[in-house]
Amino acid sequence: MKTVHGAKHETVTDASGPKNEGSSGLDRALVPYRNTNSDRGDTNCVGADDKTAARSDQKPSSKIRNDDIIRNRPRSGTIDSAVSLVPSIDPMACAKTGDTDSLKKLIENGLFDPKGARDKNGSTALMWAAGSGRLSTCAYLLDACRCSPLDRQRGKNRGFRGRTALHWAARNGHTDVCQLLVEDRRKERGEGGDAGETEKNEEAEASSSAMDVDTETDDGTTAFCWASWQSHVDTMRYLFSRGCDVHATNSFGCNAVMWCAQGSGNDTLSAMKFLASLGCDFCAINDNGHGVLHKAAQRGKWDVCQWLLDACNNNNVENDIVSDIDRPFHLAIDQMGPDAEECCPSDLAGMEGFLDLADWLSCKEKETIISLISASANIITDENCADSKGLQIDSALFPMWLRKCLDEITNSGSVENGSVGHMWREENLARLWEKRGGIRRMAATVVAFNLSKNDVL
């Protein structure tokens, strides 16, 4: 069972690559170059019959059929019709595999335009090379072909739109390629780079000058966030050293911490600790009501959940998450609270099949509620006691979503004769992973604690 947000989120994570670890995702996001006639059944075009041309286990041929090139050089300079005459060569596959020699021959013979050609998902050859970590191919495309690192990916998929070569390089942890794209290339070329001299010089400057390290995709995601998503700490360190905004959020309110928590990197915890050392906001809640704990729980990241909650409760965890927070229990309860669909982290973990993690989070919910009550100097006083059918609680102690649920319990008459009704008993709410499941469990804990301590009717 998936939440509405979870279903929508797949359109981005699918665009970012397969969910299984160890895959770059390029085969799904950067597809083989095809000419425009491929949709009309032209069997001579690249990729029409060989849809696996750009798979990582298949290197394109380095031999070009020169006789076809000589006999059929395009009269009008149309790239696609010419490429169709060389079915053994896929220029995008050359860029991906780093076959610079074959790519160079296609370009020099006028069979491929690296600046204008795009695949079905709007990707350029430079994006292919950058995402695959082909440093020398990237350098060739930038320096010899004057490809611009500022080119943005096009396409209908919102997960792709607006990505640049830098986003792909950062996403896959190719720090050396990021450096190539971010740092100014004019010095290496021996160019003065004086802007405004001629139209040619302006074009050269656009293709060679340093790229803004905080360039955003159409949904506002930066390269630093993409590196965080895959826990590429070295790449994250480099982008930080270049002055990137580590606090940037996208149009959905997600920052680098949330990207990291929901990512598929091999060492998420190390990346999270690095983000904490930078002072990133671990208390943020995005537009869907998700915090860091929601993201980590939904992806089954037990180590991150434990580290985060230990930090919230000051359990000898050395980090900067709660250094400026006077009452860390409030951070814990905020993180454990419901999202916009009224699902708590425990619910999300259970709904995704991470049952052991869901059980553990459910126990942490109870511990946090009891700690929150115990930490209060005055649990119940005559002044702040809300008396509704005998149930006494500190009305200012809990967040609004929990108070509403407590009101529901008391107003329904579920607390009678020193006991709570069947549907609000803790044992009956255990392992109930659904909308409002976590809210009801935490409310039941408050009721049980109050009854046990005060014998309130």
C-alpha positions in Angstrom: 0.0 0.0 0.0 1.4 3.4 -1.0 0.4 6.9 0.1 -0.6 9.4 -2.5 2.7 11.2 -2.0 4.5 7.9 -2.5 2.8 7.2 -5.8 3.7 10.7 -7.1 7.2 10.4 -5.8 7.9 7.4 -8.1 7.8 9.7 -11.1 10.9 11.4 -9.7 12.7 8.3 -8.3 12.0 6.3 -11.5 13.5 9.2 -13.4 16.5 9.1 -11.1 17.2 5.4 -11.8 16.2 2.0 -10.6 15.5 1.6 -6.9 18.1 -1.2 -6.5 21.5 -0.2 -5.3 24.5 -0.4 -7.6 22.8 0.9 -10.7 23.5 4.3 -12.2 20.1 4.6 -13.7 21.5 6.0 -17.0 20.0 3.3 -19.1 16.5 4.5 -18.0 17.1 8.2 -18.1 19.6 8.7 -20.9 18.3 6.6 -23.9 20.1 5.8 -27.1 20.1 8.5 -29.8 17.6 7.9 -32.5 16.8 9.9 -35.6 13.4 11.6 -35.9 12.2 9.0 -38.4 12.4 6.2 -35.9 8.9 6.8 -34.7 7.7 6.3 -38.3 9.3 2.8 -38.5 12.5 3.7 -40.4 14.5 0.5 -39.9 17.7 2.2 -41.1 17.9 4.6 -38.1 20.2 4.1 -35.1 18.3 2.4 -32.3 15.3 1.3 -34.4 16.2 -2.4 -34.3 18.9 -2.3 -31.6 17.3 -0.8 -28.5 20.1 -2.0 -26.3 22.8 0.0 -28.1 23.7 2.1 -25.0 23.7 -0.6 -22.4 26.8 -0.6 -20.3 27.8 -4.1 -21.3 27.8 -3.4 -25.0 30.5 -1.1 -26.4 29.7 0.5 -29.8 31.9 -0.4 -32.7 34.9 1.9 -33.3 34.9 1.3 -37.1 32.9 3.7 -39.2 31.8 2.7 -42.7 33.7 5.3 -44.7 32.3 4.2 -48.0 28.8 5.0 -46.8 30.0 8.4 -45.5 31.6 9.3 -48.9 28.7 8.2 -51.0 25.9 9.5 -48.8 27.2 12.7 -47.2 24.0 14.7 -46.5 23.4 17.5 -48.9 21.4 19.7 -46.6 23.5 19.0 -43.5 20.7 17.1 -41.7 22.3 15.1 -39.0 19.7 12.4 -38.4 19.6 11.1 -42.1 23.4 10.8 -42.1 23.6 9.0 -38.8 21.1 6.5 -40.1 23.7 5.4 -42.7 26.0 4.2 -39.9 23.9 1.7 -38.0 26.8 0.3 -36.0 27.5 3.7 -34.4 25.4 5.3 -31.7 26.9 8.6 -30.8 25.2 8.7 -27.4 26.5 5.3 -26.6 30.0 6.5 -27.6 29.6 9.3 -25.1 28.4 7.0 -22.4 31.2 4.4 -22.9 33.9 7.0 -23.4 34.6 6.0 -27.0 35.9 9.4 -27.9 37.6 8.3 -31.1 34.4 7.0 -32.7 32.5 10.0 -31.5 35.2 12.3 -32.9 35.0 10.6 -36.3 31.2 11.0 -36.4 31.5 14.7 -35.6 34.4 15.5 -37.9 32.5 13.8 -40.8 29.4 15.9 -40.2 27.3 13.0 -39.1 26.5 14.1 -35.6 26.0 17.6 -34.0 27.0 17.3 -30.3 25.6 20.7 -29.6 22.2 20.3 -31.2 21.4 16.5 -31.0 19.3 15.2 -28.1 17.9 11.7 -27.3 14.3 10.9 -26.6 14.5 12.3 -23.1 16.2 15.5 -24.1 19.7 14.5 -23.1 22.9 15.6 -24.9 26.1 13.8 -25.5 27.7 15.9 -22.8 25.1 14.7 -20.3 25.8 11.1 -21.3 29.5 11.5 -20.8 29.2 13.4 -17.5 26.7 11.0 -16.0 29.0 8.1 -16.9 32.1 9.7 -15.6 33.9 9.9 -18.9 36.3 12.8 -18.1 38.3 12.8 -21.4 35.1 12.7 -23.5 33.6 15.5 -21.5 36.8 17.6 -22.0 36.6 16.9 -25.8 33.0 17.9 -26.0 33.7 21.1 -24.0 36.9 22.2 -25.5 36.9 20.9 -29.1 33.2 20.9 -29.8 32.3 24.0 -27.7 29.4 22.2 -26.1 27.8 24.3 -23.3 27.6 22.9 -19.8 24.7 25.2 -19.3 22.4 23.1 -21.7 19.4 21.9 -19.8 17.7 18.6 -20.3 14.3 18.7 -22.0 11.4 16.2 -21.9 8.0 15.5 -20.5 9.2 13.7 -17.4 9.4 16.2 -14.5 12.2 14.2 -13.0 14.4 15.0 -16.0 13.5 18.6 -16.9 16.2 21.2 -16.4 19.0 18.8 -15.5 22.5 19.7 -16.7 25.6 17.7 -17.1 26.6 18.9 -13.6 23.5 17.4 -12.1 24.2 14.0 -13.7 27.8 14.0 -12.7 27.0 14.9 -9.1 24.2 12.4 -9.0 26.6 9.6 -9.9 29.5 10.8 -7.8 31.9 11.8 -10.6 33.7 14.5 -8.7 36.4 15.0 -11.3 33.7 15.7 -14.0 32.0 18.1 -11.6 35.3 19.9 -11.3 35.7 20.0 -15.1 32.3 21.5 -15.4 32.4 24.0 -12.6 35.9 25.5 -13.1 36.7 27.9 -15.9 38.1 26.2 -19.0 39.4 29.4 -20.7 42.8 29.3 -19.0 43.4 25.7 -20.2 42.6 26.7 -23.7 44.8 29.8 -23.6 41.8 32.1 -24.3 41.5 35.6 -23.0 37.8 35.2 -22.7 37.0 38.9 -23.1 33.3 39.2 -23.3 31.7 41.1 -26.1 34.5 41.0 -28.7 32.7 39.0 -31.3 29.7 36.7 -31.5 32.2 33.8 -31.8 34.0 34.8 -28.7 30.8 35.1 -26.8 29.8 31.6 -27.9 33.2 30.3 -26.8 32.8 32.0 -23.4 29.4 30.5 -22.9 30.7 27.0 -23.6 33.9 27.4 -21.5 33.3 29.6 -18.5 32.7 28.4 -15.0 29.2 26.9 -14.4 27.1 28.1 -11.4 27.5 25.4 -8.8 24.0 26.1 -7.6 22.3 25.7 -11.0 18.8 24.3 -10.4 16.6 21.8 -12.3 13.1 22.9 -13.2 11.9 21.8 -9.8 14.7 23.7 -8.0 17.0 20.8 -7.2 20.7 21.5 -7.1 23.7 19.3 -7.8 24.5 19.2 -4.1 21.1 17.6 -3.4 21.6 15.0 -6.1 25.0 14.1 -4.7 23.4 13.9 -1.3 20.7 11.6 -2.7 23.3 9.0 -3.5 25.5 9.8 -0.5 28.5 10.7 -2.6 30.4 12.4 0.3 33.5 13.3 -1.8 31.3 15.0 -4.4 29.4 16.8 -1.6 32.6 18.0 -0.1 33.9 19.3 -3.4 30.6 21.2 -4.2 30.7 22.7 -0.7 34.3 23.8 -1.2 33.1 25.6 -4.3 30.6 27.6 -2.3 27.4 25.8 -3.0 24.3 26.6 -1.0 24.0 23.5 1.3 20.7 24.9 2.7 18.9 25.1 -0.7 15.4 23.6 -1.0 13.5 22.7 -4.1 10.0 23.7 -5.0 8.6 20.9 -2.8 10.4 22.1 0.3 13.0 19.3 0.3 16.5 20.1 1.3 19.7 18.1 1.0 19.0 16.3 4.3 15.7 14.9 3.0 17.3 14.0 -0.3 19.9 12.0 1.6 17.5 10.3 3.9 15.4 9.1 1.0 18.2 8.1 -1.3 19.7 4.8 -2.3 23.4 5.5 -1.5 25.6 2.8 0.1 26.5 4.9 3.1 23.7 7.2 3.9 24.7 7.6 7.6 28.1 9.1 6.7 26.5 11.5 4.4 24.0 12.5 7.0 26.7 13.1 9.5 28.5 15.3 7.0 25.4 17.3 6.4 25.0 17.7 10.2 28.5 19.1 10.4 27.6 21.7 7.9 24.7 22.9 10.0 22.0 21.7 7.6 18.4 21.9 8.9 17.3 18.5 10.3 14.1 20.0 11.7 12.6 21.0 8.3 9.2 19.8 7.2 8.5 19.8 3.5 5.2 20.7 1.7 3.9 17.2 2.2 4.5 17.2 5.9 7.5 15.0 5.7 10.5 15.4 7.9 13.8 13.5 7.8 12.5 10.6 9.9 9.5 10.1 7.5 11.9 9.9 4.5 14.3 7.5 6.3 11.5 5.3 7.6 9.8 5.0 4.3 13.1 3.8 2.8 13.8 1.3 5.6 16.9 3.1 6.8 17.1 1.8 10.3 20.6 3.1 11.1 19.5 6.7 10.1 16.3 6.5 12.1 18.2 5.3 15.2 21.0 7.9 14.8 18.4 10.7 14.4 16.3 9.8 17.4 19.4 9.2 19.5 20.4 12.8 18.6 17.0 14.1 19.5 17.1 12.5 22.9 20.8 13.5 23.5 21.9 9.8 23.8 25.6 10.6 23.6 25.5 11.2 19.9 28.1 13.6 18.7 26.5 15.8 16.1 25.1 19.3 15.6 21.5 18.4 15.0 20.0 19.6 18.3 22.8 21.9 19.6 20.6 25.0 19.5 17.3 23.3 20.7 16.4 23.7 24.3 13.8 20.9 24.3 14.9 18.1 22.0 11.9 16.0 22.9 9.8 18.4 20.9 12.0 17.8 17.9 11.5 14.0 18.3 7.7 14.4 18.6 7.6 16.7 15.6 9.6 14.2 13.5 7.4 11.3 14.7 4.2 13.2 13.9 1.9 12.7 10.9 2.5 14.0 7.4 -0.1 15.7 5.2 -1.9 12.4 4.7 -1.9 11.7 8.5 0.8 9.0 8.3 3.5 8.8 10.9 7.0 7.4 10.1 6.0 4.1 11.8 3.0 3.9 9.5 5.1 4.6 6.4 7.7 2.0 7.3 5.0 -0.6 7.9 3.1 0.3 4.7 6.3 -0.2 2.8 6.9 -3.6 4.3 9.7 -2.7 6.8 7.8 -4.3 9.7 10.7 -4.7 12.2 11.5 -1.0 11.7 7.9 -0.1 12.1 7.7 -2.0 15.4 10.9 -0.3 16.6 9.5 3.2 15.7 6.3 2.4 17.4 8.2 1.6 20.6 10.1 4.9 20.2 6.8 6.7 19.8 5.8 5.5 23.2 9.1 6.2 24.8 9.1 9.8 23.4 5.5 10.5 24.7 6.4 9.3 28.2 9.7 11.2 28.2 7.9 14.3 27.0 5.4 14.1 29.8 8.0 13.3 32.4 10.2 16.2 31.3 7.4 18.6 32.1 7.8 20.4 35.4 4.0 20.4 36.0 2.3 17.5 34.3 -1.1 18.4 35.7 -2.0 21.6 37.5 -5.3 23.3 38.4 -4.5 26.2 36.0 -3.7 24.2 32.8 -5.8 21.1 33.3 -8.3 20.4 30.6 -11.0 18.4 32.2 -13.2 16.7 29.7 -15.2 13.7 31.1 -12.5 12.9 33.6 -9.4 12.8 31.4 -6.8 15.3 32.6 -3.9 16.4 30.5 -1.7 19.5 30.1 -3.3 21.1 27.1 -0.1 23.0 26.2 2.1 20.0 26.4 1.4 18.3 23.1 1.3 19.3 19.4 -2.0 20.2 17.9 -2.5 16.9 16.0 -2.1 14.9 19.3 -4.4 17.2 21.2 -7.1 16.8 18.6 -6.9 13.0 18.9 -7.1 13.3 22.7 -10.2 15.5 22.4 -11.7 12.8 20.2 -11.1 10.2 22.9 -12.5 12.2 25.7 -15.4 13.6 23.8 -16.4 10.1 22.7 -16.7 8.9 26.2 -14.1 6.2 25.7 -12.6 6.7 29.2 -15.0 5.4 31.8 -14.5 3.8 35.2 -10.8 4.2 35.2 -10.3 2.3 31.9 -10.2 3.1 28.2 -12.5 1.8 25.5 -11.5 -1.2 23.4 -10.6 0.7 20.3 -8.2 3.0 22.2 -6.3 0.3 24.1 -2.6 0.2 23.2 -2.5 -3.5 22.5 -5.3 -3.2 20.0 -3.4 -0.4 18.1 -0.1 -2.3 17.8 1.0 -3.1 14.3 -1.8 -1.0 12.8 0.2 0.6 9.9 -2.3 2.9 8.3 -3.5 6.5 8.1 -3.8 7.9 11.7 -2.3 4.7 13.1 0.6 6.4 14.7 -1.5 9.3 16.0 -3.9 6.9 17.7 -1.1 4.9 19.2 0.5 7.9 20.7 -2.8 9.2 22.0 -3.5 5.9 23.6 -0.1 6.1 25.3 -1.0 9.4 26.8 -4.4 8.1 28.1 -2.8 5.0 29.6 -0.1 7.0 31.3 -2.6 9.5 32.7 -4.9 6.8 34.0 -2.0 4.8 35.6 -0.6 7.9 37.4 -3.7 9.7 38.4 -6.6 7.2 38.6 -8.8 9.7 36.8 -12.2 8.5 36.0 
